[in-house]
């Protein structure tokens, strides 16, 4: 599918399930949107939001919104940097836990 950005209005949103449907401005069938398509937005969507999105096919051949943004809603700071920082913290934590386990084993052996 094309990587053209499309504009539409969020017709329905099921907060408890994290998905809804967008009515495209140009008409046509409603487009499914999952919360994962809105990565980096500073708030969750609500019915009536204007959504800018691209369209892709899911693994069952159905169309869905991807790379979506809510018009007028700020994006969070660079998500890639925060993900890298989170991964670094995880690695350091795992190394520390392994070091503690090794120390306990060494203490029990001696």
C-alpha positions, 0 to 999 in steps of 0.5 A: 500500500502507499505511504501517503499520509491520509487524514480522517476522524476517529469514529469510534474508540474502545479504550478498554481494548485499545482500538477503534475506527477512522472515517477517511476524509475522502470517503471509503471504508472505515479504517481499523486503528490499534493503539500501537499505531499511535506510538509516541503520542502524549495522550490516548485518542478520543472519539472525534480526534483528527488522525493523520495515518498511513495504510498497511495490510495486516497479516490477514489481508485487512487494511489498518492505520499505521504511523498515526498521529493525532492532530494537535497532540504533542509527540513525546521526546524522541522515543528511540533515545528513551528506548535505548536508555531503557535497554541500557538500564536493563543490561546493567541490571542483568549484569548486576544480578548475575554478579550477585548470583556469582558472589553468592555461589562463590561464598557458598562454595568457600 
